[in-house]
Amino acid sequence: MKTSLCSLLLLCAGITGYAQKTDSLERVLLNTTADTTRTILLSLLADQLTVSDPARSLEKARQGLALARRIGFAKGIFENHYSLASSFRGQALFDSAVLHFHRAYTVALSRNDLRAQADACSSLGHCFMRKSEHDSARHYLDKGLALAKKAGDFKIEAGIYNNYGNILLEESNYQKALDYFVQAARLYEHPLNDDYGQCLALSNIGNIQYRLGHYDQALDYAGQSMAIARRRSFKPSIGYAHKLLGRIYRKQGKFDAALEEYRQAQKLFITMNDRRSESEVLQNIGNIYFDKEQHRDALVNYLESLRLAKSTSSKPLIAGDYSCIGQAYLVLKKYDAALRYLDSSRVAASVMGNGYLLMDNYGAMSEVYEAKGDYKKALAMHHRYAEIKDSITQSENRALAEETQAKYELEKKEAQIALLEKDQALTSLALEAHRTVQAGAVIAAFLVIIIAALLVNRYRISNEVKRLAEIERMRNAIARDLHDDIGSTLSTINIISQLAMREETRSSAYLGRIAEQSSQMMENMTDMVWSINPGNDSLAKVVVKMKVFTGEILEPRNIRYRFVGEESLNGVVLDADKRKNLFLIFKEAINNAAKYSGASEVEITLKQSDKKTLMLQIADNGNGFDTEQVRHGNGLHNMEVRAKALGAQFTLTSAVSQGTRISLDMPIT
């Protein structure tokens, strides 16, 4: 944060005339004798040199810090600590950056300068984000946000929202990331009118749209960002827009166009000495060559990306490069090398909590072991891959992101309509002074018709956006479920078949597992078709299916069961998603009671606890278990994930010799 001093006001014309370039700052510094002013000028000069000459940047900031300490000038101490930290951050030396940002914060605290405290906390959060230490990053960003709001500094507040968004982006939480990027965009647009910030926010929103597969929207946002960046010569933003365009073109299969965008970005980052961004671009170039099946060229770029990533200590990039290199070696049939890199990526992804990368690594390792003929390890890796994949619910993020974006666009339209109404009212008042009452009435009626038409159009657009979003969400949910269930099951069957051929003595056991997998797939397909059939939208139909399933599972095991409360459900209607998730939670609970509880009786309660809430409870009189001691399996995890998708409260209660009770309270409106 650089704020001007009263003693610098006389110098503003000279500095502004040279756009604060290095030579003009040095000239002003030579002609300045006041020590307090010199400390500020040295920090400004250090900032100017951060990218072009990092060594001189550190030198100037240290000179400014030494001078400020000698004369006891607290603001100069703050500014030069901040400049030192910024220079270290630009070189990806984040530990040194954290040290000096923290010292800057301590000085700001002693001066009771809220804006400076907020700025230092924001920068500390950014450094920890770059180190992938997200808990520490959130701590400082939370602190900085509270201080920025208290100080009324919208620019720092918007920057913190961007940092929050980037953390969530690394964690693949696209919906919440988009929330923060949109908040930042609003502030940069108004009240800040900040082109650089607006450019950054547009690129971030475009990146989210790209991640969600909305490529036309992503291209639009990237184009808007690029136009602002080029007009204002914002080099980092131009580079980021090139990267984003490259990613979009790659997804569209326009590989040559993507390579051109990435090469433009690489050239720019080399001139800026931005090794982290260059490393990311090289990884992306490697991906293009991989897509073009030029695997050796891909490997060359991946290895160079890894070298640069290690020099900047970027954990996400290092983990990604390990995975890319491993997959390149897999295609090149260098299996031992592939396993080394994939396992390194697996460990790094596990530490960072990156489920998507972890899933990819297990999938690739399964392929390596299968290629080596080690089918047992291949199957084990595939099971881990399937478990992680089951826990990832990207479609929910997509639907919520669309809802947030639609809300933002509708709010902008509402603001435009409100402005139009205001302008029209003013026009009407002016005309009243010059025209007859009759003419004024005609004009007023005309304006009312226009406003009414705009409001009707807005309502129509709003409903159309919601309808299309719902259709798209449903289509993607069905596609995802079909892909996950059929693809994963067929892959498992393939591996088991290979084992059966290799181990003839156990072939009957393996064939039994194949039959089990096939039966499970058919059952899942039946459930899916049932859930999307509009004829089954009433809760009464759901109860009928529940009773049929319960009888099929519990009666052969001589387990008594009864349904309670169903008479209160007449007239309740559920959409396809809610029907599916409710039934699958119920199905998992009944299966668990049948297989593991040792129960002789199961009671199922399904009723409306009020007009807006549905309660499902499955209780058995079985053995029960200690919930603190028993490790929860994938079935319970799936129930919790589905409950979350329903917006429901899920609880499990059990104790040894006291049975087990599963409860679900879900909204039905």
DANORTA-V205058 format. One record per residue. N is the residue number from 1. RES is the residue in one letter. D_LAST is the distance of its C-alpha to the last C-alpha in whole Angstrom. Layout:
N/RES/D_LAST, N/RES/D_LAST
This chain:
1/M/48, 2/K/51, 3/T/52, 4/S/55, 5/L/58, 6/C/60, 7/S/63, 8/L/62, 9/L/61, 10/L/65, 11/L/64, 12/C/61, 13/A/63, 14/G/65, 15/I/62, 16/T/59, 17/G/62, 18/Y/62, 19/A/58, 20/Q/59, 21/K/60, 22/T/62, 23/D/66, 24/S/65, 25/L/64, 26/E/67, 27/R/69, 28/V/67, 29/L/67, 30/L/71, 31/N/72, 32/T/70, 33/T/72, 34/A/69, 35/D/68, 36/T/64, 37/T/64, 38/R/65, 39/T/63, 40/I/60, 41/L/62, 42/L/62, 43/S/58, 44/L/57, 45/L/60, 46/A/58, 47/D/55, 48/Q/57, 49/L/58, 50/T/55, 51/V/55, 52/S/58, 53/D/60, 54/P/58, 55/A/62, 56/R/63, 57/S/60, 58/L/60, 59/E/64, 60/K/63, 61/A/60, 62/R/62, 63/Q/65, 64/G/63, 65/L/61, 66/A/65, 67/L/66, 68/A/63, 69/R/64, 70/R/68, 71/I/67, 72/G/64, 73/F/62, 74/A/58, 75/K/57, 76/G/59, 77/I/58, 78/F/54, 79/E/55, 80/N/57, 81/H/55, 82/Y/52, 83/S/54, 84/L/55, 85/A/52, 86/S/51, 87/S/54, 88/F/53, 89/R/49, 90/G/50, 91/Q/53, 92/A/50, 93/L/52, 94/F/49, 95/D/50, 96/S/53, 97/A/50, 98/V/48, 99/L/52, 100/H/52, 101/F/49, 102/H/49, 103/R/52, 104/A/51, 105/Y/48, 106/T/51, 107/V/53, 108/A/50, 109/L/49, 110/S/53, 111/R/53, 112/N/50, 113/D/49, 114/L/45, 115/R/44, 116/A/47, 117/Q/45, 118/A/42, 119/D/43, 120/A/45, 121/C/42, 122/S/40, 123/S/43, 124/L/43, 125/G/39, 126/H/40, 127/C/43, 128/F/41, 129/M/39, 130/R/42, 131/K/43, 132/S/39, 133/E/39, 134/H/36, 135/D/36, 136/S/39, 137/A/37, 138/R/34, 139/H/36, 140/Y/38, 141/L/36, 142/D/34, 143/K/37, 144/G/38, 145/L/35, 146/A/35, 147/L/39, 148/A/38, 149/K/36, 150/K/38, 151/A/41, 152/G/39, 153/D/40, 154/F/37, 155/K/39, 156/I/39, 157/E/35, 158/A/35, 159/G/37, 160/I/35, 161/Y/32, 162/N/34, 163/N/35, 164/Y/31, 165/G/30, 166/N/33, 167/I/33, 168/L/29, 169/L/31, 170/E/33, 171/E/30, 172/S/29, 173/N/25, 174/Y/25, 175/Q/22, 176/K/23, 177/A/27, 178/L/25, 179/D/24, 180/Y/27, 181/F/29, 182/V/27, 183/Q/28, 184/A/32, 185/A/32, 186/R/31, 187/L/34, 188/Y/36, 189/E/36, 190/H/36, 191/P/37, 192/L/39, 193/N/40, 194/D/41, 195/D/42, 196/Y/42, 197/G/39, 198/Q/37, 199/C/39, 200/L/38, 201/A/34, 202/L/34, 203/S/36, 204/N/33, 205/I/30, 206/G/32, 207/N/33, 208/I/29, 209/Q/29, 210/Y/32, 211/R/30, 212/L/27, 213/G/29, 214/H/29, 215/Y/32, 216/D/33, 217/Q/31, 218/A/33, 219/L/36, 220/D/35, 221/Y/34, 222/A/38, 223/G/40, 224/Q/39, 225/S/39, 226/M/43, 227/A/44, 228/I/44, 229/A/45, 230/R/48, 231/R/49, 232/R/49, 233/S/50, 234/F/48, 235/K/49, 236/P/46, 237/S/44, 238/I/46, 239/G/46, 240/Y/42, 241/A/41, 242/H/44, 243/K/42, 244/L/39, 245/L/40, 246/G/42, 247/R/39, 248/I/37, 249/Y/41, 250/R/41, 251/K/37, 252/Q/38, 253/G/42, 254/K/44, 255/F/46, 256/D/49, 257/A/47, 258/A/45, 259/L/48, 260/E/50, 261/E/47, 262/Y/47, 263/R/51, 264/Q/51, 265/A/48, 266/Q/51, 267/K/54, 268/L/52, 269/F/51, 270/I/55, 271/T/56, 272/M/54, 273/N/55, 274/D/51, 275/R/51, 276/R/48, 277/S/46, 278/E/49, 279/S/48, 280/E/45, 281/V/46, 282/L/49, 283/Q/46, 284/N/44, 285/I/48, 286/G/48, 287/N/45, 288/I/46, 289/Y/49, 290/F/47, 291/D/45, 292/K/49, 293/E/50, 294/Q/53, 295/H/52, 296/R/55, 297/D/54, 298/A/51, 299/L/52, 300/V/55, 301/N/52, 302/Y/50, 303/L/53, 304/E/54, 305/S/50, 306/L/50, 307/R/54, 308/L/52, 309/A/49, 310/K/51, 311/S/53, 312/T/50, 313/S/49, 314/S/45, 315/K/44, 316/P/41, 317/L/43, 318/I/46, 319/A/43, 320/G/42, 321/D/46, 322/Y/47, 323/S/44, 324/C/45, 325/I/49, 326/G/48, 327/Q/46, 328/A/49, 329/Y/52, 330/L/50, 331/V/50, 332/L/54, 333/K/54, 334/K/55, 335/Y/53, 336/D/55, 337/A/54, 338/A/50, 339/L/50, 340/R/51, 341/Y/49, 342/L/46, 343/D/46, 344/S/47, 345/S/44, 346/R/42, 347/V/43, 348/A/42, 349/A/39, 350/S/38, 351/V/39, 352/M/37, 353/G/34, 354/N/34, 355/G/32, 356/Y/32, 357/L/36, 358/L/36, 359/M/35, 360/D/37, 361/N/40, 362/Y/40, 363/G/39, 364/A/42, 365/M/44, 366/S/43, 367/E/45, 368/V/48, 369/Y/49, 370/E/48, 371/A/51, 372/K/53, 373/G/53, 374/D/51, 375/Y/48, 376/K/47, 377/K/47, 378/A/45, 379/L/43, 380/A/42, 381/M/41, 382/H/39, 383/H/37, 384/R/36, 385/Y/35, 386/A/33, 387/E/31, 388/I/31, 389/K/29, 390/D/27, 391/S/26, 392/I/25, 393/T/22, 394/Q/23, 395/S/20, 396/E/18, 397/N/20, 398/R/21, 399/A/17, 400/L/17, 401/A/20, 402/E/20, 403/E/17, 404/T/19, 405/Q/22, 406/A/21, 407/K/20, 408/Y/23, 409/E/25, 410/L/23, 411/E/24, 412/K/28, 413/K/27, 414/E/26, 415/A/29, 416/Q/32, 417/I/30, 418/A/31, 419/L/34, 420/L/35, 421/E/34, 422/K/37, 423/D/39, 424/Q/39, 425/A/40, 426/L/43, 427/T/44, 428/S/44, 429/L/46, 430/A/48, 431/L/49, 432/E/49, 433/A/52, 434/H/54, 435/R/53, 436/T/53, 437/V/50, 438/Q/49, 439/A/49, 440/G/47, 441/A/44, 442/V/44, 443/I/44, 444/A/41, 445/A/39, 446/F/40, 447/L/38, 448/V/35, 449/I/35, 450/I/35, 451/I/32, 452/A/30, 453/A/30, 454/L/29, 455/L/26, 456/V/25, 457/N/26, 458/R/24, 459/Y/21, 460/R/22, 461/I/23, 462/S/19, 463/N/18, 464/E/20, 465/V/20, 466/K/16, 467/R/17, 468/L/20, 469/A/18, 470/E/16, 471/I/19, 472/E/21, 473/R/18, 474/M/18, 475/R/22, 476/N/23, 477/A/20, 478/I/22, 479/A/25, 480/R/25, 481/D/24, 482/L/27, 483/H/29, 484/D/29, 485/D/29, 486/I/32, 487/G/34, 488/S/34, 489/T/35, 490/L/37, 491/S/39, 492/T/39, 493/I/41, 494/N/43, 495/I/44, 496/I/44, 497/S/47, 498/Q/49, 499/L/49, 500/A/50, 501/M/53, 502/R/54, 503/E/54, 504/E/55, 505/T/56, 506/R/52, 507/S/51, 508/S/50, 509/A/48, 510/Y/46, 511/L/46, 512/G/44, 513/R/41, 514/I/41, 515/A/40, 516/E/38, 517/Q/36, 518/S/36, 519/S/35, 520/Q/32, 521/M/31, 522/M/31, 523/E/29, 524/N/27, 525/M/27, 526/T/26, 527/D/23, 528/M/22, 529/V/23, 530/W/21, 531/S/18, 532/I/18, 533/N/20, 534/P/17, 535/G/19, 536/N/17, 537/D/13, 538/S/13, 539/L/13, 540/A/16, 541/K/18, 542/V/17, 543/V/18, 544/V/21, 545/K/22, 546/M/21, 547/K/24, 548/V/26, 549/F/26, 550/T/27, 551/G/30, 552/E/31, 553/I/31, 554/L/32, 555/E/34, 556/P/37, 557/R/37, 558/N/38, 559/I/34, 560/R/33, 561/Y/29, 562/R/27, 563/F/23, 564/V/22, 565/G/19, 566/E/18, 567/E/19, 568/S/16, 569/L/14, 570/N/15, 571/G/13, 572/V/10, 573/V/9, 574/L/8, 575/D/10, 576/A/13, 577/D/13, 578/K/11, 579/R/13, 580/K/16, 581/N/15, 582/L/14, 583/F/17, 584/L/20, 585/I/19, 586/F/20, 587/K/23, 588/E/24, 589/A/24, 590/I/26, 591/N/28, 592/N/29, 593/A/30, 594/A/32, 595/K/34, 596/Y/34, 597/S/34, 598/G/37, 599/A/35, 600/S/36, 601/E/32, 602/V/29, 603/E/26, 604/I/22, 605/T/20, 606/L/17, 607/K/15, 608/Q/12, 609/S/13, 610/D/11, 611/K/9, 612/K/6, 613/T/8, 614/L/10, 615/M/13, 616/L/16, 617/Q/20, 618/I/23, 619/A/26, 620/D/29, 621/N/33, 622/G/34, 623/N/37, 624/G/34, 625/F/35, 626/D/35, 627/T/32, 628/E/35, 629/Q/37, 630/V/36, 631/R/35, 632/H/31, 633/G/31, 634/N/29, 635/G/27, 636/L/25, 637/H/25, 638/N/23, 639/M/21, 640/E/20, 641/V/20, 642/R/17, 643/A/15, 644/K/15, 645/A/14, 646/L/11, 647/G/11, 648/A/12, 649/Q/15, 650/F/18, 651/T/21, 652/L/24, 653/T/27, 654/S/30, 655/A/34, 656/V/37, 657/S/38, 658/Q/35, 659/G/32, 660/T/29, 661/R/25, 662/I/22, 663/S/19, 664/L/15, 665/D/13, 666/M/9, 667/P/6, 668/I/4, 669/T/0
